[in-house]
Amino acid sequence: MPRHVKLKKGYDIPISGTAERILAQAVNPLRFGVKPVDFPGLIPKLDVKAGEKVKAGTPLFHSKLNPDILFVSPVSGTVISVERGERRKILEVIVEKEGDDHICFAKADPSSLTREEITRELLLSGLWPAVRQRPYNIIAKPYEKPKAIFISAFDTAPLAPDLSFVISHFSEELFRSGLLAISKLTDGKVHLVLNSKGETSPVLSNAEGVEISYISGPHPAGNVGVHIHHIDPLNKGEVVWTVNLQDIIAIGRLFTEGIYKPERIIALTGSEVTKPCYYRILTGACVASVVEGNVENDNVRYISGNVLTGTRISRDGFPGFYDSQITVIPEGNNFEFLGWALPGNKKLTFSRAFTSAFLPKKAFTPDTNFHGGERAFVMTGQYEKVLPMDIYPMQLCKAILVEDIDLMENLGIYEVAEEDFALCEFICPSKIEIQSIIRKGLDLMIREMS
């Protein structure tokens, strides 16, 4: 019988701009970007240079620490530039699409392959980065065996895509093949976590070879870290892997069709989008092709991902490797007279500081204004109200700031990722960048344990 978990802690931020369940006409972007900055802890080493011709599946760069982990081009064409930042850090490799050539990989039924053979194909094809691990929320180490693998089949983040709608537009055969391949990577269970509220695609609810669990509650109920915490908690020395739902499709296509085709259905969302809806693209497609004619205001912020955990990109930028959502909200560069002293019936509030707290069904239009600067880091007890995990978030953050390794371990650093603390950052009265602190702590643990 499936497990059912009901969570009470959390907060659903009421924002306008949810994508309608409509798949828009196909777009044809010409520029694609693969960004090493999407992969925490990665030290990239280039395999191509500007002007070089590539096929879909050609390695663009690899991990310097683990050369078997490749990052490949999603399309065939020409490498037009390698963008660098401070100290020549590689920010993105940009490919201009030409033709439709693919590197051909071996087709096979995953049920007839060994774990080592599946691992090798995922590494050669560039699909291995789709597999991440806890602890540390980094790309999984290929030759370790996890105690379990988790796949989250719903997302509760603000304006998040409806994954049941998304999966209904892909072949069920590809999904089954991808699940079978993933299940060969562990001797433990593969957990498929569904939302117990709302409509669920039969493709998900009838999936075979997995253990299905149901979770309900406000955000972050859809976070895979919350699922791990409540279904199969992580202890010191243990490893759990996670895979995004749409990456299962790409893995299934690799073994069914023998090609690397990271197709993804993304949601274009946000208050500044004229008609929020869904688009079918390849990972890394230029955002301009998606928002063309659908965003009229120029003074906006483009975010790859959601408003809590997403990354700022330009209109000509590229979505993140793991993102299935583009959010467009107003740029908060305007001066607000009297600020917090006004009644505020148009302001989001968690602490009931404004009259908007008494309008529970109202959808708000937030911008990027901070409404003040960073203040003293004070104990408020607010974080615990939005984190449905048996963790003391304030104490963990302070342990990271003083770099107390033993205390960080005792307070649950192995189970968490930045996204689990996004709501804590949102409601923080001190305006502390808590997600950055958590990432700093995870990076510190990696260095200490290596």
URJOMO-V401286 format. One record per backbone hydrogen bond with DSSP energy under -1.0 kcal/mol. NH is the residue of the N-H (numbers start at 1). CO is the residue of the C=O. If there is no record, write none. Layout:
BEGIN
nh = [NH NH]
co = [CO CO]
END
This chain:
BEGIN
nh = [5 7 10 11 15 16 20 22 24 32 33 34 38 39 42 45 47 51 52 54 56 57 58 60 61 62 63 64 69 71 73 77 78 79 80 81 83 85 88 89 91 92 93 94 95 96 97 98 103 105 108 112 113 118 119 120 121 122 123 124 125 127 128 130 131 132 133 134 140 144 147 149 150 151 153 160 166 167 168 169 170 175 176 177 178 179 180 181 182 183 185 191 192 193 194 196 204 205 206 207 211 213 214 215 216 221 223 227 228 229 230 231 232 238 240 241 242 243 248 250 251 252 253 254 255 256 257 263 264 266 267 268 269 270 272 273 274 278 279 281 283 285 286 287 290 291 292 294 300 301 303 304 305 310 311 313 317 323 326 327 328 329 331 333 341 342 355 356 357 358 359 362 364 375 378 385 386 389 391 396 397 398 399 400 401 402 403 404 405 408 409 410 411 412 413 415 420 421 422 425 426 427 431 434 437 438 439 440 441 442 443 444 445 446 447 448 449 450]
co = [214 216 385 219 13 364 276 20 278 95 284 93 35 36 39 62 60 79 49 77 101 73 55 71 71 45 69 43 66 61 58 54 96 52 94 94 92 89 85 86 83 83 34 81 32 78 30 76 56 258 255 109 110 114 115 116 117 118 119 120 121 122 122 127 128 242 138 240 131 141 239 189 241 191 193 157 162 163 164 166 167 171 172 173 174 175 176 177 178 179 182 149 211 151 213 215 201 201 202 204 190 192 3 194 5 218 220 223 224 225 226 227 228 235 134 148 132 150 244 246 247 248 249 250 251 252 253 261 281 279 324 277 326 17 328 270 294 22 266 264 262 282 31 317 287 287 288 291 298 329 327 311 325 306 304 302 314 320 267 303 269 301 299 331 338 339 343 344 354 355 356 359 14 430 376 382 383 387 389 392 393 394 395 396 397 398 400 399 403 404 405 406 407 409 408 412 417 418 419 421 422 423 428 432 433 434 435 436 437 438 439 440 441 442 443 444 445 446]
END
